[in-house]
């Protein structure tokens, strides 16, 4: 929903919606026992008017999250959003469930108070340095693909499928092109 990642390999909004659902399902699959909700950190660093997400995509994302995953959201942090987002938010939140809209927090790296709010939800030792934490993380495409393949096997087992079935590539989130192929 935030600014586009430079490693993003598709501009098809339908495929991005499928990938969003795939990632949410995998996140749910990997929640610790007894945990039902998630904190979402949406990074707007690098967002600009030229690479923004179309309004329809933002609306579709909100629809998916609000209507298909009710009560999965504990809190959503909009990290480093353009200041204009808060003005837009004052209007947009009226079209959302009030409980959901209260869970959205704006976090600005140069605003100590907003950074402190985020730190109350995350373990600073596991929060990446780019977000004010102490963890140094990097994206490893091979590791990401391996984890998604393992999650696909967990999902197949959860649904009682003895052997994973081949899924058309347009539906398979694990088939992510490496950044060098994009």
NORUR-V726245 format. One record per backbone hydrogen bond with DSSP energy under -0.5 kcal/mol. CO is the residue of the C=O (numbers start at 1). NH is the residue of the N-H. E is the energy in kcal/mol with one decimal. If there is no record, write none. Layout:
co: {CO	CO}
nh: {NH	NH}
e: {E	E}
This chain:
co: {5	11	12	13	14	15	16	17	18	19	20	21	22	23	24	25	26	28	32	34	38	38	40	40	41	42	42	44	48	51	54	55	56	57	58	59	60	61	62	63	64	64	65	69	72	72	75	76	76	77	77	78	78	78	79	82	83	83	84	85	86	87	88	88	89	91	92	93	97	98	100	101	103	105	107	108	110	111	112	113	114	115	116	117	118	118	122	123	123	124	124	127	128	128	129	135	135	138	139	140	141	142	143	144	145	146	147	148	149	150	151	152	153	154	155	156	157	160	168	168	171	172	174	175	178	178}
nh: {8	13	16	17	18	19	20	21	22	23	24	25	26	27	28	29	30	31	35	36	74	75	42	77	43	44	79	47	51	4	58	59	60	61	62	63	64	65	66	67	68	69	69	72	38	74	40	78	105	42	79	80	81	107	44	85	86	87	88	89	90	91	91	92	93	94	95	96	101	102	103	104	76	78	80	111	112	115	116	117	118	119	120	120	121	122	124	126	127	134	135	135	131	133	132	129	137	140	141	144	145	146	147	148	149	150	151	152	153	154	155	156	157	158	159	161	160	162	171	172	173	175	176	177	181	182}
e: {-2.0	-0.5	-2.0	-2.2	-2.2	-2.5	-2.4	-2.2	-2.6	-2.7	-2.4	-2.8	-2.2	-2.4	-2.6	-2.3	-1.4	-1.5	-2.5	-0.5	-3.2	-1.1	-0.6	-3.5	-0.7	-0.6	-2.6	-2.5	-1.0	-0.8	-2.1	-2.8	-2.8	-2.6	-2.4	-2.5	-2.5	-2.7	-3.0	-2.7	-1.9	-0.5	-0.7	-1.7	-3.2	-0.6	-2.7	-0.6	-3.1	-3.2	-0.9	-0.5	-0.6	-2.6	-2.9	-2.3	-1.1	-0.7	-2.2	-3.2	-1.7	-0.7	-1.0	-2.8	-2.6	-1.4	-2.0	-1.2	-2.6	-1.5	-1.6	-1.2	-2.6	-3.1	-3.4	-2.4	-0.8	-2.1	-2.2	-1.8	-1.7	-1.9	-1.0	-0.8	-1.6	-1.2	-0.7	-1.7	-1.1	-2.8	-0.6	-2.3	-2.0	-2.0	-2.0	-2.4	-0.7	-0.6	-0.6	-2.7	-2.7	-2.4	-2.6	-2.4	-2.2	-2.2	-2.3	-2.1	-1.7	-2.2	-2.6	-2.3	-2.3	-2.8	-2.2	-3.1	-1.4	-0.7	-2.5	-0.8	-0.8	-0.8	-1.8	-0.5	-1.8	-1.0}
